[in-house]
């Protein structure tokens, strides 16, 4: 296949995200010939630069009244949207923004809070200071956004649809934020909805409520839900040794359940050519007692994959040690946010697993699969793996009754 005319990638121009972005931004530029528009906002956006004085944005495609699809990762996955389609949608989201202190809401913050609470896009009318600068903002943590401009005036043009359960936790100023989020999670609200509530500062003790940058709220939500599920699975029996393999948007996950008490290690391998880079490896780990510090190398992706694994273990009523390899290929033509890693891991865990009699057989399978699929010698990472080293140490010490319990509990 000849290289794409727009980005030189190995795909047709119709599959090119750069082309999709250019076409949509041209369309938005044509629509926004003046600095006023109406539309429906599916999401707020809370910036982080300058904290505690930060940008508060309202995301909305201009002159679109049914905007649910523009901020719907679950729908994108279930409908198997390709990268150009997602970029096309997100390029149309105009960010109308103002600056606010995290603990001092203004009119725009209150509007963003209604949008964060609603289960459907909220109809708004916006006046901007000038016609937006037409661009696409990319980030490895959150989904892309289109052009932006400062707000002069913004107001609701219809009553937002707020679920009763959300209204109750928002009204309860004596309920901790974690308790509020878990209460909603147990009622079926997903991590995407919960992170929006956390970001606009409307859950938790009344005196502690504040805006939380979207980037931080996404990871905090994954961490809160993950720790909740972690507590549930610790009393479960250890499951079988299994391998799951699957992918989404050029992100391939090989997830090994290695038949021991809970521990988790993630290796992220960017293969040569990804974003024109030469490749590289990031890794983070936790033992049976979890981790107290932030996963610096894998960052937000660490928590998304951990959540997917713990959801699966809760479903299976098991616990296990999980060794995970993520291979980022040049099919992933631009970063779209950590929702991709969460959904790619979930897709992998929906595949039919291969069961092994021993850990050694699982690692041999891993070595051959990865070499055949990616031309990568993953056994080089086996020697770096804290999880594999701790597993070997446990096996050596299991022969000693005096030390066996200690190592089983603290690998």
MARDREN-862685 format. One record per residue (C-alpha): x, y, z; residue number from 1; residue in three letters. Coordinates in nm, 2 decimals, always signed. Layout:
// MARDREN-862685
[bake [X, Y, Z], NUM, ALA]
...
// end
This chain:
// MARDREN-862685
[bake [+0.00, +0.00, +0.00], 1, UNK]
[bake [+0.15, +0.34, -0.09], 2, UNK]
[bake [+0.19, +0.59, +0.20], 3, UNK]
[bake [-0.09, +0.82, +0.29], 4, UNK]
[bake [-0.06, +1.16, +0.11], 5, UNK]
[bake [-0.14, +1.34, +0.44], 6, UNK]
[bake [+0.07, +1.17, +0.71], 7, UNK]
[bake [+0.28, +0.92, +0.51], 8, UNK]
[bake [+0.13, +0.64, +0.72], 9, UNK]
[bake [+0.04, +0.29, +0.58], 10, UNK]
[bake [-0.33, +0.36, +0.52], 11, UNK]
[bake [-0.56, +0.53, +0.27], 12, UNK]
[bake [-0.64, +0.90, +0.29], 13, UNK]
[bake [-0.99, +0.81, +0.40], 14, UNK]
[bake [-0.84, +0.63, +0.70], 15, UNK]
[bake [-0.61, +0.91, +0.79], 16, UNK]
[bake [-0.67, +1.10, +1.12], 17, UNK]
[bake [-0.48, +1.40, +1.00], 18, UNK]
[bake [-0.71, +1.43, +0.70], 19, UNK]
[bake [-1.02, +1.38, +0.92], 20, UNK]
[bake [-0.90, +1.66, +1.16], 21, UNK]
[bake [-0.84, +1.90, +0.87], 22, UNK]
[bake [-1.18, +1.83, +0.71], 23, UNK]
[bake [-1.37, +1.88, +1.04], 24, UNK]
[bake [-1.18, +2.19, +1.14], 25, UNK]
[bake [-1.25, +2.34, +0.80], 26, UNK]
[bake [-1.62, +2.26, +0.86], 27, UNK]
[bake [-1.62, +2.41, +1.21], 28, UNK]
[bake [-1.44, +2.72, +1.08], 29, UNK]
[bake [-1.71, +2.77, +0.82], 30, UNK]
[bake [-1.98, +2.73, +1.08], 31, UNK]
[bake [-1.82, +2.97, +1.33], 32, UNK]
[bake [-1.80, +3.28, +1.12], 33, UNK]
[bake [-1.89, +3.49, +1.42], 34, UNK]
[bake [-1.82, +3.44, +1.80], 35, UNK]
[bake [-2.16, +3.33, +1.90], 36, UNK]
[bake [-2.32, +2.98, +1.87], 37, UNK]
[bake [-2.57, +2.75, +2.03], 38, UNK]
[bake [-2.53, +2.38, +2.07], 39, UNK]
[bake [-2.54, +2.10, +2.33], 40, UNK]
[bake [-2.25, +2.03, +2.56], 41, UNK]
[bake [-2.17, +1.67, +2.65], 42, UNK]
[bake [-1.88, +1.75, +2.89], 43, UNK]
[bake [-1.69, +2.01, +3.09], 44, UNK]
[bake [-1.32, +2.03, +3.08], 45, UNK]
[bake [-1.11, +2.15, +3.38], 46, UNK]
[bake [-0.75, +2.25, +3.30], 47, UNK]
[bake [-0.45, +2.21, +3.53], 48, UNK]
[bake [-0.20, +2.48, +3.44], 49, UNK]
[bake [-0.17, +2.76, +3.69], 50, UNK]
[bake [-0.34, +2.56, +3.96], 51, UNK]
[bake [-0.53, +2.68, +4.18], 52, UNK]
[bake [-0.62, +2.94, +3.92], 53, UNK]
[bake [-0.72, +2.72, +3.62], 54, UNK]
[bake [-0.92, +2.72, +3.30], 55, UNK]
[bake [-1.27, +2.59, +3.31], 56, UNK]
[bake [-1.41, +2.49, +2.98], 57, UNK]
[bake [-1.74, +2.39, +2.83], 58, UNK]
[bake [-1.71, +2.15, +2.53], 59, UNK]
[bake [-1.97, +2.17, +2.26], 60, UNK]
[bake [-2.00, +2.12, +1.89], 61, UNK]
[bake [-2.16, +2.44, +1.74], 62, UNK]
[bake [-2.51, +2.41, +1.61], 63, UNK]
[bake [-2.54, +2.04, +1.71], 64, UNK]
[bake [-2.84, +1.95, +1.93], 65, UNK]
[bake [-2.77, +1.58, +1.97], 66, UNK]
[bake [-2.40, +1.57, +2.09], 67, UNK]
[bake [-2.40, +1.25, +2.30], 68, UNK]
[bake [-2.17, +1.08, +2.05], 69, UNK]
[bake [-1.90, +1.34, +2.08], 70, UNK]
[bake [-1.80, +1.23, +2.43], 71, UNK]
[bake [-1.89, +0.86, +2.45], 72, UNK]
[bake [-1.59, +0.62, +2.47], 73, UNK]
[bake [-1.82, +0.32, +2.54], 74, UNK]
[bake [-2.02, +0.40, +2.22], 75, UNK]
[bake [-1.70, +0.44, +2.02], 76, UNK]
[bake [-1.57, +0.10, +2.14], 77, UNK]
[bake [-1.90, -0.08, +2.09], 78, UNK]
[bake [-1.95, +0.06, +1.74], 79, UNK]
[bake [-1.58, -0.01, +1.66], 80, UNK]
[bake [-1.51, +0.35, +1.56], 81, UNK]
[bake [-1.17, +0.39, +1.39], 82, UNK]
[bake [-0.93, +0.67, +1.49], 83, UNK]
[bake [-1.03, +0.91, +1.20], 84, UNK]
[bake [-1.40, +0.89, +1.32], 85, UNK]
[bake [-1.31, +0.97, +1.68], 86, UNK]
[bake [-1.08, +1.25, +1.57], 87, UNK]
[bake [-1.36, +1.38, +1.34], 88, UNK]
[bake [-1.60, +1.40, +1.64], 89, UNK]
[bake [-1.35, +1.55, +1.88], 90, UNK]
[bake [-1.22, +1.81, +1.64], 91, UNK]
[bake [-1.57, +1.97, +1.64], 92, UNK]
[bake [-1.57, +2.03, +2.02], 93, UNK]
[bake [-1.52, +2.40, +2.07], 94, UNK]
[bake [-1.38, +2.47, +2.42], 95, UNK]
[bake [-1.54, +2.78, +2.56], 96, UNK]
[bake [-1.33, +2.87, +2.86], 97, UNK]
[bake [-1.28, +3.11, +3.14], 98, UNK]
[bake [-1.04, +3.12, +3.44], 99, UNK]
[bake [-1.15, +3.04, +3.80], 100, UNK]
[bake [-1.01, +2.95, +4.14], 101, UNK]
[bake [-1.07, +2.59, +4.23], 102, UNK]
[bake [-1.26, +2.68, +4.54], 103, UNK]
[bake [-1.45, +2.99, +4.41], 104, UNK]
[bake [-1.71, +2.90, +4.15], 105, UNK]
[bake [-1.84, +3.16, +3.91], 106, UNK]
[bake [-2.13, +3.15, +3.66], 107, UNK]
[bake [-1.94, +2.94, +3.41], 108, UNK]
[bake [-1.82, +2.70, +3.68], 109, UNK]
[bake [-2.19, +2.65, +3.78], 110, UNK]
[bake [-2.28, +2.58, +3.42], 111, UNK]
[bake [-2.00, +2.33, +3.39], 112, UNK]
[bake [-2.13, +2.16, +3.71], 113, UNK]
[bake [-2.47, +2.12, +3.56], 114, UNK]
[bake [-2.31, +1.97, +3.25], 115, UNK]
[bake [-2.10, +1.73, +3.46], 116, UNK]
[bake [-2.41, +1.61, +3.65], 117, UNK]
[bake [-2.64, +1.56, +3.35], 118, UNK]
[bake [-2.68, +1.22, +3.18], 119, UNK]
[bake [-2.75, +1.39, +2.84], 120, UNK]
[bake [-2.58, +1.68, +2.66], 121, UNK]
[bake [-2.70, +2.02, +2.80], 122, UNK]
[bake [-2.84, +2.28, +2.56], 123, UNK]
[bake [-2.64, +2.60, +2.58], 124, UNK]
[bake [-2.59, +2.94, +2.41], 125, UNK]
[bake [-2.24, +3.09, +2.41], 126, UNK]
[bake [-2.08, +3.42, +2.33], 127, UNK]
[bake [-1.71, +3.42, +2.29], 128, UNK]
[bake [-1.45, +3.70, +2.30], 129, UNK]
[bake [-1.34, +3.62, +1.95], 130, UNK]
[bake [-1.37, +3.35, +1.68], 131, UNK]
[bake [-1.18, +3.05, +1.81], 132, UNK]
[bake [-0.83, +2.95, +1.69], 133, UNK]
[bake [-0.88, +2.64, +1.48], 134, UNK]
[bake [-0.67, +2.36, +1.62], 135, UNK]
[bake [-0.68, +2.01, +1.77], 136, UNK]
[bake [-0.54, +1.96, +2.12], 137, UNK]
[bake [-0.39, +1.61, +2.17], 138, UNK]
[bake [-0.30, +1.46, +2.51], 139, UNK]
[bake [-0.21, +1.11, +2.63], 140, UNK]
[bake [-0.44, +1.14, +2.92], 141, UNK]
[bake [-0.77, +1.28, +2.79], 142, UNK]
[bake [-0.96, +1.27, +2.46], 143, UNK]
[bake [-0.87, +1.54, +2.20], 144, UNK]
[bake [-1.05, +1.87, +2.18], 145, UNK]
[bake [-1.10, +2.12, +1.90], 146, UNK]
[bake [-1.07, +2.50, +1.89], 147, UNK]
[bake [-1.09, +2.72, +2.19], 148, UNK]
[bake [-1.18, +3.08, +2.29], 149, UNK]
[bake [-1.26, +3.28, +2.61], 150, UNK]
[bake [-1.62, +3.31, +2.72], 151, UNK]
[bake [-1.80, +3.64, +2.73], 152, UNK]
[bake [-2.13, +3.49, +2.82], 153, UNK]
[bake [-2.28, +3.14, +2.84], 154, UNK]
[bake [-2.62, +3.02, +2.96], 155, UNK]
[bake [-2.85, +2.72, +2.96], 156, UNK]
[bake [-3.13, +2.71, +2.71], 157, UNK]
[bake [-3.31, +2.41, +2.86], 158, UNK]
[bake [-3.33, +2.22, +3.19], 159, UNK]
[bake [-3.05, +1.96, +3.23], 160, UNK]
[bake [-3.14, +1.60, +3.28], 161, UNK]
[bake [-2.99, +1.50, +3.62], 162, UNK]
[bake [-3.03, +1.15, +3.75], 163, UNK]
[bake [-3.19, +1.12, +4.09], 164, UNK]
[bake [-2.90, +0.92, +4.23], 165, UNK]
[bake [-2.65, +1.20, +4.12], 166, UNK]
[bake [-2.87, +1.47, +4.27], 167, UNK]
[bake [-2.88, +1.29, +4.61], 168, UNK]
[bake [-2.50, +1.25, +4.64], 169, UNK]
[bake [-2.44, +1.61, +4.53], 170, UNK]
[bake [-2.69, +1.73, +4.79], 171, UNK]
[bake [-2.53, +1.53, +5.07], 172, UNK]
[bake [-2.25, +1.76, +5.18], 173, UNK]
[bake [-2.16, +1.51, +5.47], 174, UNK]
[bake [-2.07, +1.23, +5.23], 175, UNK]
[bake [-1.71, +1.18, +5.14], 176, UNK]
[bake [-1.62, +1.20, +4.77], 177, UNK]
[bake [-1.50, +0.83, +4.77], 178, UNK]
[bake [-1.83, +0.72, +4.93], 179, UNK]
[bake [-2.03, +0.93, +4.68], 180, UNK]
[bake [-1.85, +0.78, +4.38], 181, UNK]
[bake [-1.87, +0.42, +4.50], 182, UNK]
[bake [-2.24, +0.47, +4.58], 183, UNK]
[bake [-2.30, +0.57, +4.21], 184, UNK]
[bake [-2.06, +0.30, +4.08], 185, UNK]
[bake [-2.27, +0.04, +4.26], 186, UNK]
[bake [-2.57, +0.18, +4.08], 187, UNK]
[bake [-2.42, +0.13, +3.74], 188, UNK]
[bake [-2.25, +0.47, +3.67], 189, UNK]
[bake [-1.93, +0.41, +3.48], 190, UNK]
[bake [-1.58, +0.57, +3.54], 191, UNK]
[bake [-1.64, +0.83, +3.26], 192, UNK]
[bake [-1.95, +0.97, +3.43], 193, UNK]
[bake [-1.79, +0.96, +3.77], 194, UNK]
[bake [-1.47, +1.14, +3.66], 195, UNK]
[bake [-1.68, +1.43, +3.53], 196, UNK]
[bake [-1.86, +1.46, +3.87], 197, UNK]
[bake [-1.53, +1.47, +4.05], 198, UNK]
[bake [-1.37, +1.72, +3.81], 199, UNK]
[bake [-1.65, +1.98, +3.86], 200, UNK]
[bake [-1.62, +1.97, +4.24], 201, UNK]
[bake [-1.97, +1.87, +4.34], 202, UNK]
[bake [-1.90, +1.56, +4.55], 203, UNK]
[bake [-1.74, +1.52, +4.89], 204, UNK]
[bake [-1.77, +1.71, +5.22], 205, UNK]
[bake [-1.91, +2.05, +5.15], 206, UNK]
[bake [-1.61, +2.24, +5.30], 207, UNK]
[bake [-1.36, +2.03, +5.09], 208, UNK]
[bake [-1.53, +2.06, +4.75], 209, UNK]
[bake [-1.32, +2.21, +4.47], 210, UNK]
[bake [-1.25, +2.18, +4.10], 211, UNK]
[bake [-1.02, +1.89, +4.00], 212, UNK]
[bake [-0.84, +1.91, +3.67], 213, UNK]
[bake [-0.98, +1.66, +3.42], 214, UNK]
[bake [-0.65, +1.49, +3.38], 215, UNK]
[bake [-0.63, +1.43, +3.76], 216, UNK]
[bake [-0.99, +1.33, +3.80], 217, UNK]
[bake [-0.97, +1.05, +3.54], 218, UNK]
[bake [-0.68, +0.88, +3.72], 219, UNK]
[bake [-0.83, +0.95, +4.06], 220, UNK]
[bake [-1.15, +0.78, +3.95], 221, UNK]
[bake [-0.97, +0.47, +3.81], 222, UNK]
[bake [-0.77, +0.45, +4.14], 223, UNK]
[bake [-1.07, +0.48, +4.36], 224, UNK]
[bake [-1.27, +0.21, +4.17], 225, UNK]
[bake [-0.96, -0.01, +4.15], 226, UNK]
[bake [-0.89, +0.00, +4.52], 227, UNK]
[bake [-1.26, -0.07, +4.59], 228, UNK]
[bake [-1.24, -0.39, +4.37], 229, UNK]
[bake [-0.90, -0.48, +4.51], 230, UNK]
[bake [-1.05, -0.51, +4.86], 231, UNK]
[bake [-1.32, -0.74, +4.72], 232, UNK]
[bake [-1.09, -0.98, +4.55], 233, UNK]
[bake [-0.84, -1.03, +4.83], 234, UNK]
[bake [-1.04, -1.30, +5.00], 235, UNK]
[bake [-1.10, -1.50, +4.68], 236, UNK]
[bake [-0.92, -1.82, +4.59], 237, UNK]
[bake [-0.63, -1.80, +4.35], 238, UNK]
[bake [-0.73, -1.86, +3.99], 239, UNK]
[bake [-0.57, -2.07, +3.71], 240, UNK]
[bake [-0.26, -1.97, +3.50], 241, UNK]
[bake [-0.40, -1.81, +3.19], 242, UNK]
[bake [-0.32, -1.57, +2.90], 243, UNK]
[bake [-0.55, -1.32, +2.74], 244, UNK]
[bake [-0.47, -1.13, +2.42], 245, UNK]
[bake [-0.65, -0.86, +2.24], 246, UNK]
[bake [-0.62, -0.51, +2.09], 247, UNK]
[bake [-0.80, -0.18, +2.02], 248, UNK]
[bake [-0.68, +0.10, +1.79], 249, UNK]
[bake [-0.33, -0.04, +1.76], 250, UNK]
[bake [-0.28, -0.11, +2.13], 251, UNK]
[bake [-0.22, -0.48, +2.19], 252, UNK]
[bake [-0.24, -0.63, +2.54], 253, UNK]
[bake [-0.11, -0.96, +2.65], 254, UNK]
[bake [-0.24, -1.02, +3.01], 255, UNK]
[bake [-0.10, -1.31, +3.21], 256, UNK]
[bake [-0.27, -1.44, +3.52], 257, UNK]
[bake [+0.00, -1.63, +3.69], 258, UNK]
[bake [-0.18, -1.81, +3.97], 259, UNK]
[bake [-0.06, -1.64, +4.29], 260, UNK]
[bake [-0.18, -1.38, +4.54], 261, UNK]
[bake [-0.25, -1.04, +4.40], 262, UNK]
[bake [+0.03, -0.84, +4.25], 263, UNK]
[bake [+0.04, -0.64, +3.92], 264, UNK]
[bake [+0.31, -0.53, +3.69], 265, UNK]
[bake [+0.27, -0.34, +3.36], 266, UNK]
[bake [+0.52, -0.31, +3.08], 267, UNK]
[bake [+0.44, -0.06, +2.81], 268, UNK]
[bake [+0.64, -0.11, +2.49], 269, UNK]
[bake [+0.63, +0.15, +2.22], 270, UNK]
[bake [+0.75, -0.02, +1.91], 271, UNK]
[bake [+0.98, +0.17, +1.67], 272, UNK]
[bake [+0.79, +0.41, +1.44], 273, UNK]
[bake [+0.52, +0.51, +1.70], 274, UNK]
[bake [+0.47, +0.88, +1.67], 275, UNK]
[bake [+0.80, +0.88, +1.47], 276, UNK]
[bake [+0.99, +0.77, +1.79], 277, UNK]
[bake [+1.25, +0.50, +1.82], 278, UNK]
[bake [+1.05, +0.31, +2.07], 279, UNK]
[bake [+1.09, +0.25, +2.45], 280, UNK]
[bake [+0.97, +0.07, +2.76], 281, UNK]
[bake [+0.79, +0.20, +3.07], 282, UNK]
[bake [+0.70, -0.02, +3.37], 283, UNK]
[bake [+0.54, +0.00, +3.71], 284, UNK]
[bake [+0.45, -0.26, +3.98], 285, UNK]
[bake [+0.26, -0.32, +4.30], 286, UNK]
[bake [+0.26, -0.61, +4.54], 287, UNK]
[bake [-0.02, -0.76, +4.75], 288, UNK]
[bake [-0.05, -0.44, +4.96], 289, UNK]
[bake [-0.09, -0.22, +4.66], 290, UNK]
[bake [+0.11, +0.10, +4.61], 291, UNK]
[bake [+0.11, +0.43, +4.79], 292, UNK]
[bake [+0.30, +0.65, +4.54], 293, UNK]
[bake [+0.20, +0.75, +4.19], 294, UNK]
[bake [+0.29, +0.52, +3.90], 295, UNK]
[bake [+0.54, +0.76, +3.74], 296, UNK]
[bake [+0.65, +0.57, +3.44], 297, UNK]
[bake [+0.32, +0.43, +3.30], 298, UNK]
[bake [+0.12, +0.72, +3.46], 299, UNK]
[bake [-0.26, +0.71, +3.41], 300, UNK]
[bake [-0.25, +0.40, +3.19], 301, UNK]
[bake [-0.13, +0.20, +3.48], 302, UNK]
[bake [-0.46, +0.26, +3.67], 303, UNK]
[bake [-0.68, +0.21, +3.37], 304, UNK]
[bake [-0.54, -0.14, +3.31], 305, UNK]
[bake [-0.55, -0.23, +3.68], 306, UNK]
[bake [-0.92, -0.14, +3.69], 307, UNK]
[bake [-0.99, -0.36, +3.39], 308, UNK]
[bake [-0.81, -0.65, +3.55], 309, UNK]
[bake [-0.97, -0.61, +3.89], 310, UNK]
[bake [-1.32, -0.59, +3.72], 311, UNK]
[bake [-1.24, -0.92, +3.55], 312, UNK]
[bake [-1.12, -1.08, +3.87], 313, UNK]
[bake [-1.43, -0.96, +4.06], 314, UNK]
[bake [-1.64, -1.12, +3.78], 315, UNK]
[bake [-1.45, -1.45, +3.81], 316, UNK]
[bake [-1.45, -1.43, +4.19], 317, UNK]
[bake [-1.07, -1.50, +4.19], 318, UNK]
[bake [-0.75, -1.33, +4.27], 319, UNK]
[bake [-0.42, -1.37, +4.09], 320, UNK]
[bake [-0.09, -1.20, +4.01], 321, UNK]
[bake [-0.11, -1.02, +3.67], 322, UNK]
[bake [+0.18, -0.96, +3.44], 323, UNK]
[bake [+0.08, -0.73, +3.15], 324, UNK]
[bake [+0.25, -0.63, +2.83], 325, UNK]
[bake [+0.12, -0.35, +2.62], 326, UNK]
[bake [+0.25, -0.31, +2.27], 327, UNK]
[bake [+0.19, +0.02, +2.10], 328, UNK]
[bake [+0.21, -0.01, +1.73], 329, UNK]
[bake [+0.22, +0.24, +1.45], 330, UNK]
[bake [-0.15, +0.17, +1.39], 331, UNK]
[bake [-0.21, +0.40, +1.69], 332, UNK]
[bake [-0.14, +0.71, +1.48], 333, UNK]
[bake [-0.21, +0.97, +1.75], 334, UNK]
[bake [-0.27, +0.98, +2.12], 335, UNK]
[bake [-0.64, +0.98, +2.22], 336, UNK]
[bake [-0.63, +0.95, +2.60], 337, UNK]
[bake [-0.61, +0.68, +2.86], 338, UNK]
[bake [-0.96, +0.57, +2.79], 339, UNK]
[bake [-0.80, +0.38, +2.50], 340, UNK]
[bake [-0.58, +0.18, +2.73], 341, UNK]
[bake [-0.87, +0.10, +2.96], 342, UNK]
[bake [-1.09, -0.02, +2.68], 343, UNK]
[bake [-0.81, -0.21, +2.50], 344, UNK]
[bake [-0.74, -0.40, +2.82], 345, UNK]
[bake [-1.11, -0.48, +2.86], 346, UNK]
[bake [-1.12, -0.61, +2.51], 347, UNK]
[bake [-0.83, -0.83, +2.57], 348, UNK]
[bake [-0.99, -0.97, +2.88], 349, UNK]
[bake [-1.31, -1.05, +2.68], 350, UNK]
[bake [-1.11, -1.29, +2.46], 351, UNK]
[bake [-1.11, -1.66, +2.53], 352, UNK]
[bake [-0.81, -1.73, +2.76], 353, UNK]
[bake [-0.55, -2.00, +2.71], 354, UNK]
[bake [-0.49, -2.20, +3.02], 355, UNK]
[bake [-0.15, -2.35, +3.12], 356, UNK]
[bake [-0.04, -2.61, +3.37], 357, UNK]
[bake [+0.27, -2.41, +3.48], 358, UNK]
[bake [+0.39, -2.05, +3.48], 359, UNK]
[bake [+0.69, -2.16, +3.27], 360, UNK]
[bake [+0.46, -2.27, +2.99], 361, UNK]
[bake [+0.28, -1.94, +3.00], 362, UNK]
[bake [+0.60, -1.75, +2.97], 363, UNK]
[bake [+0.72, -1.97, +2.68], 364, UNK]
[bake [+0.39, -1.90, +2.50], 365, UNK]
[bake [+0.44, -1.53, +2.56], 366, UNK]
[bake [+0.79, -1.54, +2.42], 367, UNK]
[bake [+0.68, -1.71, +2.10], 368, UNK]
[bake [+0.36, -1.50, +2.05], 369, UNK]
[bake [+0.54, -1.17, +2.10], 370, UNK]
[bake [+0.83, -1.26, +1.87], 371, UNK]
[bake [+0.59, -1.38, +1.60], 372, UNK]
[bake [+0.35, -1.09, +1.63], 373, UNK]
[bake [+0.58, -0.80, +1.69], 374, UNK]
[bake [+0.94, -0.92, +1.62], 375, UNK]
[bake [+1.02, -0.83, +1.99], 376, UNK]
[bake [+1.23, -1.04, +2.23], 377, UNK]
[bake [+1.01, -1.00, +2.54], 378, UNK]
[bake [+1.23, -1.24, +2.74], 379, UNK]
[bake [+1.46, -0.94, +2.79], 380, UNK]
[bake [+1.18, -0.80, +3.01], 381, UNK]
[bake [+1.13, -1.12, +3.21], 382, UNK]
[bake [+1.47, -1.05, +3.37], 383, UNK]
[bake [+1.35, -0.70, +3.47], 384, UNK]
[bake [+1.02, -0.81, +3.61], 385, UNK]
[bake [+0.98, -0.76, +3.98], 386, UNK]
[bake [+0.67, -0.98, +3.97], 387, UNK]
[bake [+0.86, -1.27, +3.83], 388, UNK]
[bake [+1.15, -1.23, +4.07], 389, UNK]
[bake [+0.92, -1.21, +4.37], 390, UNK]
[bake [+0.73, -1.52, +4.25], 391, UNK]
[bake [+1.06, -1.72, +4.23], 392, UNK]
[bake [+1.15, -1.59, +4.58], 393, UNK]
[bake [+0.82, -1.71, +4.72], 394, UNK]
[bake [+0.86, -2.05, +4.57], 395, UNK]
[bake [+1.21, -2.09, +4.72], 396, UNK]
[bake [+1.08, -1.98, +5.06], 397, UNK]
[bake [+0.76, -2.20, +5.06], 398, UNK]
[bake [+0.98, -2.49, +5.17], 399, UNK]
[bake [+1.04, -2.31, +5.50], 400, UNK]
[bake [+0.72, -2.30, +5.72], 401, UNK]
[bake [+0.86, -2.02, +5.92], 402, UNK]
[bake [+0.91, -1.79, +5.63], 403, UNK]
[bake [+0.64, -1.90, +5.38], 404, UNK]
[bake [+0.35, -1.69, +5.51], 405, UNK]
[bake [+0.57, -1.38, +5.52], 406, UNK]
[bake [+0.66, -1.40, +5.16], 407, UNK]
[bake [+0.32, -1.51, +5.04], 408, UNK]
[bake [+0.18, -1.19, +5.19], 409, UNK]
[bake [+0.45, -0.95, +5.09], 410, UNK]
[bake [+0.61, -1.05, +4.76], 411, UNK]
// end
